[in-house]
Amino acid sequence: MRSAGTQRAVYAELRRTGAIFGYDAFLIGGLPHSPNESLADCSMISGWPTGWTQRYQQQNYLHQDPVIRYIRATTEPFLWQEAVSRGDRRGLTVMNEARDFGLAEGFCVPFHELDGSEAGVSFGGSEVRLSEDARAALHLVAIYAMSRAKAIARRTPEDDAADATAGLTGREVECLKWAAAGKTAWETSVILSISARTVEHHLACAARKFNAASRVQSVAEAIRRGIID
């Protein structure tokens, strides 16, 4: 999760994690600041069933959802059932309708930021039965997922370009290309008309930028990012 660089990657990790913890759906989103905001305005990454998302939007459940209200009142992770009170007819309606879309049970991790904003990561399914250890682990997953979702949302096109290349210089890319082709530092130095020591320096710099432990790992990471073929 920590290395996920796109919303799609975070989504994929949360899907994979669902197979471990037994949830079927998930949502990362902020809480509304005004009555005019909808789920679409607040949602950052959604793995909710399409039918439930549409129903939720149509009925404006964002402002009736007991889970949303409970996030405002606690800093601790909680089960959805803990958020519903018997006298809350609107809240009970939301939760009962969610069952029709396979969301009978769930677990939510609230977030309260220094700037006063509030958010949550919610996991749901037909059966979400979590041990204390599983709740702690899923809490950690939510922290990483929220962190990555926010970081990705703040990114600019310039950030994406820099991340894709890891800030490599043209010479570092050239040295990686020849290393990928199986050339030694000396052979690369002859091809590029520079010293073998300079080649080693460029490869070492590339490894640091990739946080790679070896030249092989640097080459693999450059290929993965599409920097070299």
N, C-alpha and C positions, 0 to 999 in steps of 0.2 A: 504493500500500500504506500509506503514511504517513497518509493521510486516511481509511482504512477505520475505520468506527466500530462495526461489529458483526462477530461471527464469520462471518456469512453473507457480508459484504463481503470479508473476508480470504480466505475459501474461494473466492469468485468470482475474486479477483485471482490466486490460485495456480492456478486452472484456466486462466485466460487466459495466464498465464506459461508453463504447460506446453506450450502450442502453439509457444512461441518456443524453449524449450530441449529439447523432445522427451521430457518425462516424462509419464506417464499418471496417476500417483497420487502422493499425498503424505500426510504425517502430521506434526503438531506435537504433541509430548508431552513430559512429564517422565519421569524414570527412577524405577523403583520403589524405595521405601525399606524395604519388607519383603516376605517371600515370599508374603504374603497378598494383595498388590495385583495387580490385573489390568490389561489394556489399557484397559478402560473407566475405571478409576480414574486412569490416567495420561494418557490422550488429551485434548488440548485442542481441536484441530480436525483432523478426519480426512477424507481424500480417498482412503482405501484401498478397494479393491473389497469389496463387502459379503460375498461368499463367503470372501475371505481374512480379513476381520475376524472372522467367525464361527469359522473354522478356528483362527485364532491364539488366540482366547479359549478354545475347547474344549480345545486342547492345552496351554494355559498357556505359550505360546511366549515370552512376555515375559521369562521367566527362563532361556531357552535361546538367545535370539536373539544371534548373534555381533555384530550391529550395536550392540545395547544395550551389550554388554560392551566393545566398542571405544570407544564414546563416553566411557566412564569412564577410558580409558587415553590419550586424546589431546585436544588442543585444536584440531587442524587438521581441516578438511573432508577427507573421504575417500570413495572408492568402496567400495561394499559388498564387492566381492571382496577388498579389502585387509583386511577384518575376519575373513575365514574362514581358519582353519588346517586343514591336511589331517587332523590327528589329532582334530579336534573333530567327532565323529560327530553329536552333537545339533545343533550349529550348522549342519552340512551338511544335516541333515534339514530344518531350518527354511528354508534358502535354496533347497533343491531343491523343496520343496512350494510355495514362493512363485512359482516359475516356472509352476506349473500355473494360477496366477491372474494371469498376465501380468506378473509382477514378476521378470524375469530379471536385471535390472541396476539399480543405483541409486547415489545420491550422498547423503551425509549431512553435516550441519553440526552439530557438538556445541556445547553451551553449558554453562559452569561458572560458577555465580553465587557472589557473595561470601558468601552464607549457607550455602554448601556444597551446595546443590541442583544437580542436573544435568538436562539436557534435550537435545532434538535436533529438528532439522527434517530429515525424510528424504523424498527424491524417488525414485520408482521407475517402471519401465516395461519393456516387452519389449526395447527398445534405448535406452540412455541413453549417448550418445557425446558427451562434452564436451571442447572445446578448453580450453586454459589460461585464455583470456579468458572463455569461457562458465562455467567453474568459478568464476572470481572474481566474475562477475556474479550467478550463482546463490547464491553465498555471501552477497552483499549482499541479495538478495531474502529469504533465510532470516533474516538479522538483522532486517530490517524486519518480516517476518511474525511472528517470535517476539516482538518488542517490542510489536506491536499486539495479539497474542493475549493476552499477559500483562496489558497495560493494560486490555483489555476484560474479562478475567476478574476484575480487581480492582474494576470499576465497581460502583456502587450505583445503585438507582433514582433517587436524588436527583442523582447525577452525570449520568445519562441525560437527566433533565429539563432540567438546566442546559445540557447540550451541545446539545440539540435547539433551544433558544431562544437559545443563545449568551449567556445572561444579559441579554437585552434588557429594557429597561423597557417598561411599557405605552405610554408616549408615543413611544418609538422605533419600536415596532411600528406604531402609528397613522401615524406619518410615512412609514414604508416602504409601508404600504398605499396611501396617497394618491400616493406617488411611483410605485408600480406602476400606478396608475390614470392616470398621465400628468400629474399636477398639479405645478405649479411650487412652489417654496418659499413664494412669496407667496400663491398660491391655497390651499395647505395651511394657512398661518398664519391666513387668513380663516376657513376651515372649522373649525379647532381653537381659534380665538380666542387665539392666541399670536403672538409676533412672527416674522417671516420669519427673523430671525437665530437665534431659538431652534429653529426647524425645521431650519435648516442644522446647528446644533449637534447635534441629535438624530440626524440622518442621518450626520454625521461619526462620532459615537460608535458607531452601528450598524456602520459600515464598519470601524472599528478592531476591534470584537468579532468580525466575520466575517473579518478580515484581507483585506478587499476593497480593490481599487485604485480603484474608482469607485462611483457611486451605482447604476449599472446592474448592476454585479456584486453589490452588496449586495442589490438587489431579487431578482436571480436566485437568490442563495443562500438568501434567506428563503423563496422559493417552493419551492426544492428540499427544504428542511427541513420544509415544511408549516406554517411560521409564518404565512404569508399565502397567499391563493388567487391 
